[in-house]
Amino acid sequence: MIQSFKMALSSISSSKMRSFLTMLGIIIGVTSLVVLVSLVNGAVTSIDESMSAAGNTKLTVTVSNDKGKPLTLDDMAQFGKEPEITEIAPAETESVTAKSDKKSGDVSVTGTTPGYFKIQDLKLAAGRSLKKADVDSSSYTAVINHYMAQQLFGTDQVVGRNVIIGGRQFLIAGVLKKSDNNGWNMNTMEAYIPYSTLMRSSEKVKAVNNFVIWADSEADMRAAESKITSLLLERFHNDQKAFRVDNELEFVKMVESTNRTMLLMLGGIAGISLIVGGIGIMNIMLVSVTERTREIGIRKAVGAGYKDIMVQFLVEAVVISLIGCAIGILLSWGIVAVADQVMTEYHFSLSPGVIWISVGFSTTIGIVFGSYPANKAARKKPIEALRFS
């Protein structure tokens, strides 16, 4: 086996360009497989981390038809007394313009109540969160995110300062910590104001049409989902189309399922490239067998058997495939490293699993597509092989 490996390396190095062109299909296939899977895994992992920052025990409720009985903040407080519900908060978002003394920009304003910060796991870097008193008095108080503070003021030390949001002056009560999760909204200016203030200042928001619920565990979340559905059916005359309850855990499972399907599709596409590479290996190995017919005859004349010739050419095919695989993995590492530096909102790295899959698949390609040429070489008769010119 060692001798066959040395002979394979000698044969490959004697015709470097042809060997490289033979490996090209494997190189492209492995690079495609490793890079695509690594990029998809990195992007999906970042999104999963962002979605699950506050856990997966959250419900989002959307009311599309209030049947003349619009939900109010008092209703939210009443729902929050149910034992199955740990936290509940209305949430309505509008896009308006925010201004400081020197700068301005578009800001996403969310009207809500204090419980929203716990539900969404929003942590403060300075100042305070919204309070019940802010909601009761419809105060013009805002909590802004780190990005908004930096964009408008150039610093996050802005607690106690004023900012114009939607043409009205708000007192900045707190600034959120910079998120550790690289979500898609990390470079968006965000402000959180009392829901009652949003209702008073907005022409569109006059009731509660969207709210979120948080439970302590998955079991409690199921109970909360059943409870809120029952309460809303009772309120809206058993019209199931009047509202929708979205379970975040189900959404996370759907994302995971989509991720698996995407990975299989990408793996299949890359697999086709590897198969094409295998066909290239078989083609060149057949040419090699023809060119080395006299060599085969001489080896058989001095005692080499069917197994010896078979192993020699089979090892050569596998070595070509594995060298191509190694080059593909190195190229993949470089591409993924560049992508990780360029796309800073995500984190990309090579997955050991996909590397081992590439090695295993490349080995299989070498064996499968090298078997026919190796068998053809091993079956040659010594006398006919020696007469070949």
ABEGO torsion letter per residue (X at the ends): XAAAAAAAAAAAAABAAAAAAAAAAAAAAAAAAAAAAAAAAAAAAAAAAAAAAAEAABBBBBBABAGGBBBBAAAAAAAAABAABABBBBBBBBBBBBBBAABBEBBBBBBBBAAAAAAAGBBBABEBBBBAAAAAAGBBBBBBBAAAAAAAAGBABABGBBBBBGGBBBBBABBBBBBABBBAAAABBBBBBBAAAAAAABAABABBABBBBBBABAAAAAAAAAAAAAAAAAAAGGBAAABBBBBAAAAAAAAAAAAAAAAAAAAAAAAAAAAAAAAAAAAAAAAAAAAAAAAAAAAAAAGBBAAAAAAAAAAAAAAAAAAAAAAAAAAAAAAAAAAAAABAABBBBBBAAAAAAAAAAAAAAAAAAAAAAAAAAAABBAAAAAABX
